[in-house]
C-alpha cells in the first residue's frame, strides 16, 4: 500500500493543487490555456464548427503541462486526480479574475 496521501474531497485537494502552482508563470500558462478553451467554445458556437471542440484538450492541457514540466518541474496533478485537477484549474482562474487568488494562497 502506498504512503501517498489520497484526497477525499476537492476542499482537501485544493491547497495541494495551489502548492503545485507556486510559480506565477505556471499559473499564467494555465490561465492562457483556460482562456484558449473558452475561446474555442465561443468560436464553435459562433461559427457552428463543432469539430473545433476537439482542440480543447490540446489547448487546455498543452499550456498547463508545458508549465509543469518546464517551469514548476513537477508532474501535473491531472495524472492522479483528473477531476479534482480539472475543477482546480477553473477555481484558480475564478480566484484570479475576482482578485481572490492571494487570499486563497494566504489561507495555506
C-alpha positions as CSV (number, residue, x, y, z in Angstrom):
1,X,0.0,0.0,0.0
2,X,1.3,3.5,-0.9
3,X,2.3,6.0,1.7
4,X,1.0,8.7,-0.7
5,X,-2.0,10.8,0.6
6,X,-5.3,10.2,-1.2
7,X,-7.6,13.2,-1.1
8,X,-11.2,12.5,-0.2
9,X,-12.7,15.9,-1.3
10,X,-11.9,18.8,-3.5
11,X,-11.7,21.1,-0.4
12,X,-8.9,18.8,0.9
13,X,-7.2,18.7,-2.6
14,X,-7.2,22.4,-3.4
15,X,-4.4,23.5,-1.1
16,X,-2.2,20.8,-2.6
17,X,-3.3,21.9,-6.1
18,X,-2.3,25.5,-5.3
19,X,1.1,24.4,-3.9
20,X,1.8,22.7,-7.2
21,X,1.2,26.0,-9.0
22,X,3.6,28.3,-7.0
23,X,5.4,29.9,-9.9
24,X,3.5,32.9,-11.4
25,X,4.4,31.8,-15.0
26,X,3.0,28.4,-14.4
27,X,-0.3,30.0,-13.3
28,X,-0.2,32.4,-16.3
29,X,0.2,29.5,-18.7
30,X,-2.8,27.8,-17.1
31,X,-4.8,30.9,-17.5
32,X,-3.8,31.2,-21.1
33,X,-4.9,27.6,-21.7
34,X,-8.2,28.1,-19.9
35,X,-9.0,31.3,-21.9
36,X,-8.0,29.4,-25.0
37,X,-10.5,26.7,-24.2
38,X,-13.2,29.3,-23.7
39,X,-12.3,30.9,-27.0
40,X,-12.6,27.6,-28.8
41,X,-16.0,27.1,-27.3
42,X,-17.1,30.6,-28.4
43,X,-15.7,30.0,-31.9
44,X,-17.5,26.7,-32.2
45,X,-20.8,28.2,-31.1
46,X,-20.5,31.3,-33.3
47,X,-19.4,29.5,-36.4
48,X,-21.2,26.2,-35.9
49,X,-17.8,24.5,-36.4
50,X,-18.1,22.0,-33.6
51,X,-15.2,20.0,-34.9
52,X,-13.0,22.8,-33.3
53,X,-14.0,21.4,-29.9
54,X,-11.6,18.6,-30.5
55,X,-8.8,21.2,-29.9
56,X,-9.9,22.0,-26.3
57,X,-7.7,19.3,-24.6
58,X,-4.7,20.3,-26.6
59,X,-5.2,24.0,-25.7
60,X,-6.0,23.4,-22.0
61,X,-3.6,20.7,-21.2
62,X,-0.9,21.7,-23.6
63,X,-0.2,25.0,-21.9
64,X,-0.6,23.5,-18.4
65,X,1.7,20.6,-19.0
66,X,4.4,22.8,-20.5
67,X,4.2,24.9,-17.4
68,X,4.6,21.9,-15.1
69,X,7.3,20.1,-17.0
70,X,9.5,23.2,-17.8
71,X,8.7,25.8,-15.1
72,X,7.4,24.1,-12.0
73,X,9.4,20.9,-12.7
74,X,6.6,18.7,-11.2
75,X,4.1,16.2,-12.5
76,X,0.7,17.6,-13.4
77,X,-2.0,16.6,-10.8
78,X,-4.2,15.6,-13.7
79,X,-2.4,12.3,-13.9
80,X,-3.5,11.2,-10.4
81,X,-6.5,13.4,-9.8
82,X,-8.1,14.2,-13.2
83,X,-11.5,15.5,-11.9
84,X,-10.1,17.5,-9.0
85,X,-7.4,18.9,-11.2
86,X,-9.9,20.0,-13.8
87,X,-12.0,21.7,-11.2
88,X,-8.9,23.3,-9.7
89,X,-8.0,24.9,-13.0
90,X,-11.3,26.7,-13.1
91,X,-11.4,27.6,-9.4
92,X,-7.9,29.0,-9.7
93,X,-8.9,31.1,-12.7
94,X,-12.0,32.3,-11.0
95,X,-10.0,33.3,-7.9
96,X,-7.5,35.1,-10.1
97,X,-10.2,37.0,-12.0
98,X,-12.0,38.0,-8.8
99,X,-8.8,39.1,-7.2
100,X,-9.0,36.4,-4.6
101,X,-6.0,34.3,-5.6
102,X,-3.7,35.9,-3.0
103,X,-6.3,35.2,-0.3
104,X,-6.5,31.6,-1.3
105,X,-2.8,31.1,-1.1
106,X,-2.5,33.0,2.2
107,X,-5.0,30.6,3.8
108,X,-2.4,27.9,3.2
